[in-house]
Amino acid sequence: MDEVNRSDRHEQVQHYYAEALSSSKDLKTTACCTAAAPQAYLVDALDSVHQEVRDRYYGCGLVLPEALEGLRVLDLGCGAGRDVYVLSKLVGPSGRVVGVDMTPAQLSVAKSHLDWHKRAFGYKNSNVEFIEANIEQLDLTSLENDSFDLIVSNCVINLAVDKAAVLGSAYRLLSPGGEMYFSDIYADRRVPPELLSDPVLYGECLSGALYWQDFMQLAKSSGFSDPRLVEFEPVEVTDKELAARTGPLRFVSATCRLFKTAGLECTQEDYGEAVVYRGTIPEHPEALRLDHGQTFAAGDKVPVSGNTAEILRSSRFYAHFDFYGEKSKHLGEFRGISSPELFANSTCASESSRCC
């Protein structure tokens, strides 16, 4: 895409989120909504955020993974800052959260409540910073390589024109063993080019959505060798006119986690390894869910692939697991992980699960 068209796309996104939308009630689809019911401790954190910030939330998932205390976190496309402030509370005063967004109107809302949240959380100093920048050009910011333990993004990468630049920068900015945990919209096929110029479809996170298989390849080529799907939800195009324009295209909101872990293989292989979750993450004493196919009940010895063992060893989860076996004898393909079909059912999210 030439620079003129790229600039036009960015201006469309800024206009849509600064002027076309005044709150989440103005959305025409369930794409930029979060339907999943969070755990009680997350509900408390979400409720602690200023109401104006919550009203300007347009995410499609909960980008709040486990074991956050003390982490250095970067939020790509932070908007008015809802997730930044929730993370600010969850990482605690020893942690740090940086939000990046290119829309001044959104950042103005976010910055106006810095002191309010500092007082609400009882912090002597704010642990939050906001930066105005394009997430496709993070190399032009002062953010340092290997400086974040966690990078999150909530329904924003689909709005980026150069998605490879976003994922490549995320890999560069993460420290070894760090994680990118994010929610976004994906399509069951490549979106026709003519839909990209539709400002409403693009602003509603639909026409910029990646074909799921293209995303998997892009993540791997960016250095994230083993993308993990955490959860997914069908997206309903509630506006009849927009539904007519999208035709047979189907969309899902999916949450994924990508780890910056060296030495991962492109397939899941069995080396006879196993792990036991100690139940030591305070908010998850009974079980820890790694991805869609793997939940570790506390105290249970669970066989894992070589990749899973290496991810757990090299990440912040290391202290919460006991490890058994060595990567010395190859036993063939690991059979313990299934690949869910994101688009197996054509039905949309039920009315009861919708949030908007």
Secondary structure, DSSP 8 states (H G I E B T S, - for coil): --HHHHHHHHHHHHHIIIII-SSGGG-SSSTT---S---HHHHHHHHTS-HHHHHT---SS----S--TT-EEEEET-TTSHHHHHHHHHH-TT-EEEEEES-HHHHHHHHTTHHHHHHHHT-SS--EEEEE--GGGGGGSS--TT-EEEEEEES-GGG-S-HHHHHHHHHHHEEEEEEEEEEEEEESS---GGGGG-HHHHHTTSTT-EEHHHHHHHHHHTT--S-EEEEEEE----SHHHHHHHTT--EEEEEEEEE--TT--SS-EE-SEEEEE---STT-SSEEEEETTEEEETT-EEEE-HHHHHHHHHSTTGGGEEEE--TTS--EE--S-----TTS------GGG---
